[in-house]
């Protein structure tokens, strides 16, 4: 695969390539989006809103959308309920929970991971094994019994959320504990939702999710979105990110502004790779990481190969300008009324350069004669 790039050293080369590889991996495993971090009610609500928006673009039946949405809510409430406050014995990066949603041909898959103390493992394991041992009718009766007993745990329920996930999904719950240190482990929980009641979902190895979790922890990625971008999903993404950087108002404003510009670029200018794609909107990937005292914003999307040279020329020219040169160039392009739209003027590119205060890093990966994949990265 041919590649045209503008890079500033091996680190940028590695990071830009990582974005394309992440996109390829998520496409291969049909990963919709990944959130990594602490789960608050605000963040949970935003993830739910994002999921709802995505489900509306899939063309699924109302029945399937209702089941997926219901289980997604249970999964997020479960991780919020059971995430563990920690001390100095665990690193912040290791304490980050994870939420992943996948779609296969006949099924949806939701996986959560969060830190628990070892002392909580026996009870959790016992609950899950008991739930998995029941058939649907037995599970229904067990649910009624728990409700009638009225017993509540200190985490907000006597496993009712787990029972509901098993009931509504119609499948056994997969789970695994991965040791972090002598006190804590990750608790991975996986729910499979079949579109058809009688269909058998594809078995997805939790090992893949564990490896993915390790990668996003190492890269300190806060959020990955892979799918169709539109104005509704943009708002939900911004709400999730607000929960991650709420402590710094000025930085949040800068990050917000840049993310809006980058994602609107995908909404307006990305193309579909396959002519027979039926998705509503244009596919792309967006991820944000926080590492070494700066945020890195990355996007990737398909573009027409025929415009690669022109776009590269615009990016290189904008990167070559400094100080007042950049302001003057922006003003000239803005006031050039012979150029009838901002796409031709390249105002978005100039705006990204000005607001970030840094050069724009990019790559082009030629897919075929008609389509290339464009990755863009900004650091602030």
KAWOFEN-V109892 format. One record per run of one state. SS is the DSSP state (hx for helix, st for strand, lp for the rest). FROM is the first residue (numbers start at 1). TO is the last residue. If there is no record, write none. Layout:
ss = {SS	SS}
from = {FROM	FROM}
to = {TO	TO}
//
This chain:
ss = {lp	st	lp	hx	lp	st	lp	hx	lp	hx	lp	hx	lp	st	lp	st	hx	lp	hx	lp	hx	lp	st	lp	st	lp	hx	lp	st	lp	hx	lp	hx	lp	st	lp	st	hx	lp	hx	lp	hx	lp	hx	lp	st	lp	st	lp}
from = {1	3	7	10	29	31	38	41	58	62	83	92	96	97	104	107	118	134	136	150	160	170	174	180	184	195	206	219	221	230	231	245	249	270	282	292	294	305	321	324	335	342	346	347	357	361	367	371	380}
to = {2	6	9	28	30	37	40	57	61	82	91	95	96	103	106	117	133	135	149	159	169	173	179	183	194	205	218	220	229	230	244	248	269	281	291	293	304	320	323	334	341	345	346	356	360	366	370	379	380}
//
